[in-house]
Amino acid sequence: MDKILKLLEEDSTLTAKDLALMLSKEEGDIKDMIRQLERDGVILGYHATVDWDKTDREYVSALIEVKVMPQRDDGFDRIAEKIQNYPEIKGLYLMSGGFDFTVLIEGRTMKDVAYFVARKLAPIEFVTATATHFVLKTYKDKGVIYNAPAKDLRESDCI
């Protein structure tokens, strides 16, 4: 199953037929495995990686460091549940080091992100500090290099 997961993570457009050929398995078996992985919550969704800078969509991304006071018995989980429910939040990660959470957020403008932090995130009970870092340019995300130069086949190592 690990091979199926790795292949789907790299290219979610692969069909059960494609995977069956690549892994020398039966297509029906692959379909059954994928359905089971989806039911078990191992596969959570299928996504396309989009370079939004090449579109007309106006938005900004920011990483926000959040320090909190952990809750007795609940630790960080109850605070995370409050934070993750905002639709602006695209990612939420518990961290080690100088802060507790990293929040990945998208907004229409820097001002929208600043208002979100000031009016929604910072006032959450037990949040003690935030620091916002705006993403200026994406070079690589989820293993995909943005604006990678086309490989010149004449420079191949096969010669």
Helices and strands as residue ranges (DSSP letters): H 2-10, H 16-23, H 27-39, G 52-54, E 60-68, H 77-84, E 89-94, E 101-107, H 110-116, I 117-121, E 127-134, E 140-141, E 144-145, G 153-155
